[in-house]
Amino acid sequence: MSFVVATDTSSNLPTALIREHDIREIAFSYYYEGEEHQCLDTEAFDGDAYYERIKKGLRVTTSQISPQTYMDFFEPFLREGQDVIYVAMSSGISGSCGSARIAAQELRESYPDHRVEVIDTRGAALGEGLIALQAAKMRDEGVNTALAVARLHVVCERMFNVFTVDDLMHLKRGGRLSNVSAMIGTVLQIKPILKGNEEGKIVAFAKVRGRKQSVKTLAEMYDRLAVEPEKQLVGIVEAGCKDEAAQLADMLRANRPPREILTVEYEPVTGSYVGPGALALFFESEEGVRSYDGGSIAGLMKQAVAKASETASETLQKLREKI
């Protein structure tokens, strides 16, 4: 049975790729100056002008998608006899994932012969988009819904979301930064390095001196943590800092060149939270990468093995209890 691959506009995929891979999108809304806006065409979005306005004080707000809106989005595909795999923004930073799950549960009762699966990527921007592309590839290869969902959960565990920002004010004001006590010294030009943790929440886990060093640190993390980069499509997302995004791409190609690099501009919803100057990097590592705290790749592998052993022990114990 075929399945539909769906995501939201904050997956940050270029419109051309969305069409090429037949990925369905639901639009996130953002608001300023009393008006609602949506970005369903990345080619029409003037990011430079948008981020310049935010620099000058434009206040942008957002709202999560309601369960009913998700039901209206999913149901036509189910009527056509197709399953749906929805690749969602992290539940750690948005309530929309929860709304999608409520909608999916309601629809399962009405369409018991079809599946509506919500993948909590625990990421945003290309932390969603790269996973949606993998889902589309599996669909095109004839992978069934159940196996695709299982594989996508593994990819989510391995997808490292790491980025730097010019100013934490935007993340703090929007409630998107979990360790809000992490104060960064703007006078001393101390720049934060942030990541998506195990729960998909944004945490500041390192600080470096100066913007150049923060960009270099992103590249160093890729060099240290990327697994088989020659097979990967790696993502870079920038908010009004195209030159630094190009520099980062060059750094990635210098030592361990990936198969391909997709560089895009932050779409307006996620961009309103990270703020002008945000620069993010997305790539696959070991399954324990979300708990990365600056150690080695060998340490991550040990964590992954330990986690797998713990899961296996729990499963064995449950089986014994049933016997």
C-alpha positions as CSV (number, residue, x, y, z in Angstrom):
1,M,0.0,0.0,0.0
2,S,1.3,3.4,-1.0
3,F,1.7,6.2,1.6
4,V,1.7,9.9,1.3
5,V,4.7,11.8,2.7
6,A,3.6,15.1,4.4
7,T,5.4,17.7,6.4
8,D,5.0,21.4,7.3
9,T,6.5,24.5,5.8
10,S,9.0,24.8,8.6
11,S,10.8,21.7,7.1
12,N,12.5,24.4,5.1
13,L,12.6,22.4,1.9
14,P,12.8,24.4,-1.3
15,T,9.6,24.5,-3.3
16,A,11.3,22.8,-6.2
17,L,12.3,19.8,-4.1
18,I,8.8,19.6,-2.5
19,R,7.3,19.2,-6.0
20,E,10.0,16.9,-7.3
21,H,9.6,14.4,-4.5
22,D,5.8,14.8,-4.2
23,I,5.8,15.9,-0.6
24,R,2.6,17.4,0.7
25,E,2.9,20.5,3.0
26,I,0.7,22.1,5.6
27,A,1.4,25.8,6.2
28,F,2.5,27.3,9.5
29,S,1.3,30.8,10.0
30,Y,3.2,33.8,11.3
31,Y,1.9,37.3,12.2
32,Y,3.1,40.8,12.2
33,E,1.5,44.2,12.0
34,G,-1.9,42.7,12.6
35,E,-1.8,40.4,9.5
36,E,-1.5,36.6,9.0
37,H,1.2,35.3,6.6
38,Q,2.2,31.9,5.2
39,C,5.2,30.8,3.2
40,L,4.2,28.1,0.7
41,D,6.7,29.2,-1.9
42,T,10.3,29.6,-0.8
43,E,11.3,31.2,-4.1
44,A,8.9,34.1,-3.4
45,F,10.2,34.7,0.2
46,D,12.6,37.7,0.4
47,G,14.6,36.6,3.4
48,D,17.1,39.4,3.3
49,A,14.3,42.0,3.7
50,Y,12.5,40.0,6.3
51,Y,15.5,39.5,8.6
52,E,16.6,43.1,8.1
53,R,13.1,44.2,9.4
54,I,13.5,41.9,12.4
55,K,16.9,43.5,13.1
56,K,15.1,46.9,13.1
57,G,12.5,45.7,15.7
58,L,9.7,43.9,13.8
59,R,7.9,41.6,16.2
60,V,6.7,38.3,14.7
61,T,4.4,35.9,16.4
62,T,3.3,32.4,15.5
63,S,0.5,29.9,16.4
64,Q,0.3,26.1,16.4
65,I,-1.9,24.2,14.0
66,S,-5.1,22.9,15.5
67,P,-6.1,19.2,15.5
68,Q,-9.1,20.0,13.2
69,T,-6.8,21.6,10.6
70,Y,-4.7,18.5,10.6
71,M,-7.7,16.3,10.2
72,D,-8.9,18.3,7.2
73,F,-5.3,18.0,5.8
74,F,-4.9,14.2,6.3
75,E,-8.4,12.9,5.6
76,P,-8.5,13.3,1.8
77,F,-5.5,11.0,1.5
78,L,-7.2,8.4,3.6
79,R,-10.3,8.6,1.5
80,E,-8.1,7.8,-1.5
81,G,-7.0,4.6,0.2
82,Q,-3.5,5.8,1.1
83,D,-1.6,5.8,4.4
84,V,0.0,9.0,5.7
85,I,3.4,9.6,7.2
86,Y,3.6,13.1,8.6
87,V,7.1,14.4,9.4
88,A,6.6,16.9,12.2
89,M,8.5,19.7,13.8
90,S,9.9,18.8,17.2
91,S,7.4,18.4,20.0
92,G,10.0,19.9,22.2
93,I,9.6,23.3,20.6
94,S,6.1,23.3,19.1
95,G,2.6,22.1,20.1
96,S,1.7,21.4,16.5
97,C,3.2,17.8,16.7
98,G,0.7,17.1,19.6
99,S,-2.1,18.5,17.5
100,A,-1.1,16.2,14.6
101,R,-1.1,13.2,17.0
102,I,-4.6,14.0,18.2
103,A,-5.9,14.3,14.6
104,A,-4.2,11.0,13.7
105,Q,-5.8,9.2,16.6
106,E,-9.3,10.5,15.6
107,L,-8.8,9.5,12.0
108,R,-7.6,6.0,12.9
109,E,-11.0,5.4,14.4
110,S,-12.8,6.5,11.2
111,Y,-10.3,4.7,8.9
112,P,-9.2,1.6,10.7
113,D,-7.8,0.0,7.5
114,H,-5.3,2.9,7.0
115,R,-2.5,4.3,8.9
116,V,-1.7,7.9,9.9
117,E,1.8,8.0,11.5
118,V,3.3,11.1,13.0
119,I,7.1,11.2,13.1
120,D,8.4,13.5,15.9
121,T,11.7,14.5,14.3
122,R,12.7,16.4,17.5
123,G,14.2,18.8,15.0
124,A,13.2,21.8,12.9
125,A,14.2,23.3,9.5
126,L,16.2,20.8,7.6
127,G,16.2,18.6,10.8
128,E,12.7,17.9,9.5
129,G,13.3,18.4,5.8
130,L,16.1,15.9,5.3
131,I,13.9,13.2,7.1
132,A,11.0,14.0,4.8
133,L,13.2,13.5,1.8
134,Q,14.3,10.1,3.2
135,A,10.6,9.2,3.7
136,A,9.9,10.1,0.1
137,K,12.8,8.0,-1.1
138,M,11.5,5.0,0.9
139,R,8.0,5.5,-0.6
140,D,9.5,5.5,-4.1
141,E,11.4,2.4,-3.4
142,G,8.2,0.6,-2.4
143,V,9.0,0.3,1.3
144,N,5.8,-0.3,3.2
145,T,4.4,2.1,5.8
146,A,5.4,0.1,8.9
147,L,9.0,-0.4,7.8
148,A,9.4,3.2,6.7
149,V,8.1,4.4,10.1
150,A,10.6,2.2,11.9
151,R,13.5,3.4,9.7
152,L,12.5,7.0,10.1
153,H,12.6,6.8,13.9
154,V,16.2,5.6,13.7
155,V,17.1,8.5,11.4
156,C,15.6,10.9,13.9
157,E,17.8,9.4,16.6
158,R,20.9,10.0,14.4
159,M,20.1,13.4,13.0
160,F,22.3,16.0,14.7
161,N,20.8,19.5,14.8
162,V,23.4,22.1,15.8
163,F,23.5,25.8,15.2
164,T,24.7,29.2,16.4
165,V,22.9,32.5,16.7
166,D,23.9,36.1,17.0
167,D,21.5,36.9,19.8
168,L,19.7,34.5,22.2
169,M,17.0,37.1,22.7
170,H,14.8,35.7,20.0
171,L,14.9,32.1,21.3
172,K,14.3,33.3,24.9
173,R,11.5,35.6,24.0
174,G,9.7,32.8,22.1
175,G,10.2,30.3,24.9
176,R,12.3,28.0,22.6
177,L,15.4,27.8,24.7
178,S,15.3,25.3,27.5
179,N,18.3,26.3,29.6
180,V,17.2,29.9,29.8
181,S,19.7,30.6,32.5
182,A,22.6,30.3,30.0
183,M,23.6,33.9,29.6
184,I,25.9,34.9,26.7
185,G,28.1,37.9,27.0
186,T,27.4,40.1,24.0
187,V,30.0,42.7,25.0
188,L,32.7,40.0,25.0
189,Q,31.4,38.6,21.7
190,I,30.8,35.2,23.3
191,K,28.7,33.1,20.9
192,P,26.5,30.2,21.8
193,I,26.5,26.7,20.2
194,L,23.1,25.1,20.5
195,K,21.6,21.8,19.7
196,G,18.4,19.7,19.8
197,N,18.6,17.4,22.7
198,E,17.1,14.0,23.4
199,E,13.6,15.5,23.9
200,G,13.9,17.8,20.9
201,K,14.4,20.9,23.1
202,I,16.9,23.6,22.2
203,V,19.7,23.8,24.7
204,A,22.9,25.9,24.7
205,F,25.7,23.5,25.4
206,A,28.9,25.4,24.5
207,K,30.2,28.9,24.1
208,V,33.0,30.2,21.9
209,R,34.7,33.6,21.4
210,G,33.6,35.4,18.2
211,R,31.5,34.6,15.2
212,K,34.3,33.1,13.1
213,Q,35.0,30.6,15.8
214,S,31.4,29.7,16.1
215,V,31.2,28.9,12.4
216,K,34.4,26.9,12.6
217,T,33.0,25.0,15.6
218,L,30.0,23.8,13.6
219,A,32.4,22.4,10.9
220,E,34.6,20.8,13.6
221,M,31.5,19.0,15.0
222,Y,30.7,17.7,11.6
223,D,34.3,16.4,11.1
224,R,34.2,14.7,14.5
225,L,30.7,13.3,14.5
226,A,29.4,12.7,10.9
227,V,29.1,9.0,10.0
228,E,29.8,8.1,6.4
229,P,29.4,11.7,5.2
230,E,30.2,10.6,1.6
231,K,26.8,9.0,1.5
232,Q,24.9,11.9,3.1
233,L,22.9,14.9,2.0
234,V,23.9,17.5,4.6
235,G,21.9,20.5,5.3
236,I,22.9,24.1,6.1
237,V,20.3,26.8,6.9
238,E,21.0,30.5,7.3
239,A,19.1,33.6,8.3
240,G,20.6,36.5,6.5
241,C,24.2,35.3,6.5
242,K,24.7,33.7,3.1
243,D,28.5,34.4,3.1
244,E,29.0,32.5,6.3
245,A,26.8,29.6,5.1
246,A,29.1,29.4,2.0
247,Q,32.2,29.4,4.2
248,L,30.7,26.6,6.3
249,A,30.0,24.5,3.2
250,D,33.6,25.0,2.1
251,M,34.8,23.8,5.5
252,L,32.7,20.7,5.3
253,R,34.1,19.8,1.9
254,A,37.7,20.4,3.0
255,N,38.3,17.2,5.2
256,R,35.3,14.9,4.9
257,P,33.3,16.0,1.8
258,P,29.6,14.9,2.0
259,R,27.8,13.5,-1.0
260,E,25.8,16.7,-1.4
261,I,25.1,19.9,0.6
262,L,21.7,21.5,0.6
263,T,21.9,25.2,1.6
264,V,18.7,27.1,2.2
265,E,17.5,30.2,4.0
266,Y,15.4,29.9,7.2
267,E,11.8,30.2,6.3
268,P,9.9,32.9,8.3
269,V,8.4,30.9,11.1
270,T,11.4,29.2,12.5
271,G,13.5,32.2,11.4
272,S,11.5,34.4,13.7
273,Y,12.7,32.4,16.7
274,V,16.4,31.9,15.8
275,G,16.7,35.5,14.6
276,P,18.9,37.2,12.0
277,G,22.4,35.7,11.8
278,A,21.4,32.2,12.8
279,L,23.4,29.5,11.1
280,A,22.5,25.8,11.4
281,L,24.0,22.4,10.3
282,F,22.2,19.1,10.0
283,F,23.8,15.7,9.5
284,E,23.6,12.1,10.6
285,S,25.8,10.6,13.3
286,E,25.5,7.8,15.8
287,E,22.2,7.1,17.6
288,G,23.4,8.7,20.8
289,V,24.3,12.0,19.2
290,R,21.4,13.9,20.8
291,S,23.1,13.5,24.2
292,Y,26.4,14.7,22.8
293,D,28.3,16.9,25.3
294,G,31.6,17.5,23.5
295,G,33.1,14.0,23.8
296,S,34.4,11.8,21.1
297,I,32.6,9.7,18.5
298,A,33.8,6.6,20.3
299,G,32.0,7.8,23.4
300,L,28.8,8.2,21.4
301,M,29.1,4.7,20.1
302,K,29.5,3.4,23.6
303,Q,26.4,5.3,24.6
304,A,24.5,3.8,21.7
305,V,25.6,0.3,22.5
306,A,24.7,0.8,26.2
307,K,21.3,2.1,25.3
308,A,20.7,-0.9,23.0
309,S,21.8,-3.3,25.7
310,E,19.5,-1.6,28.2
311,T,16.5,-1.8,25.8
312,A,17.3,-5.5,25.1
313,S,17.4,-6.2,28.8
314,E,14.1,-4.5,29.4
315,T,12.5,-6.5,26.6
316,L,13.9,-9.8,28.0
317,Q,12.6,-8.9,31.4
318,K,9.1,-8.2,30.1
319,L,9.1,-11.6,28.3
320,R,10.1,-13.4,31.4
321,E,7.3,-11.7,33.3
322,K,4.8,-12.9,30.7
323,I,6.1,-16.5,30.8
